Amino acid sequence: MGKITGFLDIARHDRSYVPVAERLKTFSEFTQPLPPAEVAEQAARCMDCGIPFCHNGCPVNNLIP
């Protein structure tokens, strides 16, 4: 479990994207991963509530435990 008040204290950050002009030149991944320190900070936002939010939106209707 992360920090108990992490969800309230730490703002959500998403990955950044390679600019479109650069994407057109290659078939490489266009999302840029977060640095390890920021990944750890974002992981601290997890409340370990046991509710998988992907369950309701699964495109192939998988039953997620």
SVG drawing of the C-alpha trace seen along z (x, -y; Angstrom):
<svg xmlns="http://www.w3.org/2000/svg" viewBox="-19 -18 33 32">
<polyline fill="none" stroke="black" stroke-width="0.4" points="0.0,0.0 1.2,-3.5 0.9,-6.6 -2.5,-6.7 -3.3,-10.2 -1.3,-9.9 -4.4,-10.0 -5.3,-13.4 -1.8,-14.8 -0.1,-13.8 -1.5,-15.1 -2.0,-12.5 0.6,-12.7 0.2,-10.8 2.8,-9.9 3.8,-12.4 3.7,-11.9 6.2,-12.4 5.1,-15.3 3.0,-14.4 5.7,-15.7 8.2,-13.2 5.7,-10.3 5.2,-10.6 8.9,-9.8 9.1,-6.5 7.1,-3.5 8.6,-3.7 6.6,-4.0 5.0,-7.4 4.4,-7.4 7.2,-8.4 7.5,-6.6 7.7,-8.5 11.1,-8.6 11.4,-5.9 11.2,-8.5 7.8,-9.8 6.6,-6.2 7.2,-5.5 5.4,-8.8 2.4,-7.9 2.3,-4.4 2.1,-6.0 -1.4,-7.3 -2.7,-3.7 -5.1,-3.1 -5.0,0.7 -8.8,0.7 -9.2,4.0 -11.6,2.6 -10.3,3.1 -11.6,0.1 -10.8,1.9 -13.5,4.6 -16.4,2.4 -14.6,1.2 -13.0,4.4 -13.4,4.4 -13.4,8.2 -15.6,8.7 -13.0,10.5 -14.0,11.3 -11.2,9.7 -10.8,11.1"/>
</svg>
